[in-house]
Amino acid sequence: MAHYLITGATSGLGREVALRLARMGGHQLTLPARDAAKAESFRAELLALGAGQVRTPALDLSSLQSTASFVSNFLRDTTDPVDGVLFNAGRQSATRLVKTADGFESTFAVNHLAHHLILKGLTHRLTEASIVGWTASGTHDPAEKSARLSGFRGARYTTAARIAQGSYDDASDEQACRDAYATSKLCNIVSARALADEAGTRRTYFSFDPGLMPGTGLAREQSAAMYWVWNNILPLIARLLPGTSSTARSSAVLADLLVGKLRGSHNGAYFNYTGGQLEPASPAKDRRVAHDLFVESDCIVGRYAW
Ligand SMILES: NC(=O)c1ccc[n+]([C@@H]2O[C@H](COP(=O)([O-])OP(=O)(O)OC[C@H]3O[C@@H](n4cnc5c(N)ncnc54)[C@H](OP(=O)(O)O)[C@@H]3O)[C@@H](O)[C@H]2O)c1
């Protein structure tokens, strides 16, 4: 029985990946969640489908204290190695950037920092055969046409210290929300590549662009009208739009990556929803970006480590 840990499995893409793993039968699933009631009913559904064991411990990724507690409890309550980890949870602000109670820009905090802390805590539970992935996004790439149509202009990485504070100086409030999201997704790709480059590692790391998947909870902070279009109109015309997928399609590829059925030509590869391997935009390949991101992230999460 293999053991998989997925963040953001209570909705959208992560939920579909968890359903696929459950249908494979017998796997042990750890699905940390912020909404206990939602997680509990999903747990029952997964067990009915064939999952061997399902845990849904509490985790609010917008709090580094909650994240550190989740890791401590996980290390205390489980002894099994973890075969696959998917850092999938994500958020996007719509009208203005907000800070977490810890004082960090919330998109960076949830999409990158909290996952960085979890990975540091779980290192000794991972084996050489473990697979670790991040759900990233094509929005990090300024050349991505479908993202440009939605107002994205690619990641705006300056320094981790600045983006942790939400400093996107030349942007309107709404543009800063898009910039922060695209930049957090660049951090996901950088994380996969940097860890894959570590000397002597045999563990597999990857990042994944699921494409535009209308109908998920990601647009929940948009206006009511925009959210209605996202849920009711865009899924109907999705096939006509460039770069568009669905949770059904993208989760099939993502589940294959997580269980090792699909592998790249090199460790740290970046995939998209077709299962093809892509080159990420150039900042994702810049070792100075990786160095800066890891030094600053280690420094921030170090205050919360157990
Ligand atoms: N939808 C797209 O078009 C698209 C495109 C490219 C990339 N992505 C990426 O795909 C991933 C999945 O997104 P989705 O579209 O499936 O959106 P979603 O339906 O909103 O799923 C996001 C998941 O993250 C969880 N989450 C968010 N904030 C959290 C927090 N503070 N603590 C704990 N859990 C938290 C949510 O929990 P709740 O269930 O409690 O809300 C949910 O389970 C994200 O990384 C997103 O950036 C999405």
The ligand as a Gaussian input file, in Angstrom:
#p B3LYP/6-31G(d) Opt

LIG

0 1
 N       -8.211000      26.467000     -11.993000
 C       -7.267000      26.879000     -12.837000
 O       -7.562000      27.413000     -13.924000
 C       -5.819000      26.687000     -12.509000
 C       -4.876000      26.992000     -13.509000
 C       -3.519000      26.824000     -13.234000
 C       -3.133000      26.362000     -11.981000
 N       -4.075000      26.075000     -11.030000
 C       -3.605000      25.582000      -9.727000
 O       -4.252000      24.363000      -9.451000
 C       -4.259000      24.141000      -8.022000
 C       -5.635000      23.712000      -7.604000
 O       -6.513000      24.813000      -7.815000
 P       -8.024000      24.615000      -8.232000
 O       -8.219000      25.339000      -9.501000
 O       -8.416000      23.199000      -8.113000
 O       -8.736000      25.525000      -7.112000
 P       -9.645000      25.142000      -5.854000
 O      -10.820000      24.374000      -6.300000
 O       -9.866000      26.446000      -5.183000
 O       -8.704000      24.226000      -4.965000
 C       -7.736000      24.791000      -4.122000
 C       -7.524000      23.895000      -2.925000
 O       -6.566000      24.545000      -2.063000
 C       -7.118000      24.596000      -0.758000
 N       -6.633000      25.759000      -0.021000
 C       -6.629000      27.057000      -0.430000
 N       -6.183000      27.833000       0.564000
 C       -5.903000      27.028000       1.611000
 C       -5.420000      27.229000       2.935000
 N       -5.156000      28.460000       3.396000
 N       -5.228000      26.164000       3.736000
 C       -5.531000      24.929000       3.296000
 N       -5.996000      24.658000       2.075000
 C       -6.181000      25.699000       1.235000
 C       -8.624000      24.673000      -0.980000
 O       -9.297000      24.286000       0.223000
 P      -10.917000      24.472000       0.388000
 O      -11.527000      23.278000      -0.287000
 O      -11.099000      24.490000       1.856000
 O      -11.279000      25.769000      -0.300000
 C       -8.803000      23.686000      -2.109000
 O       -8.823000      22.374000      -1.612000
 C       -3.800000      25.461000      -7.407000
 O       -2.436000      25.374000      -7.038000
 C       -3.960000      26.456000      -8.536000
 O       -3.087000      27.546000      -8.400000
 C       -5.402000      26.228000     -11.281000

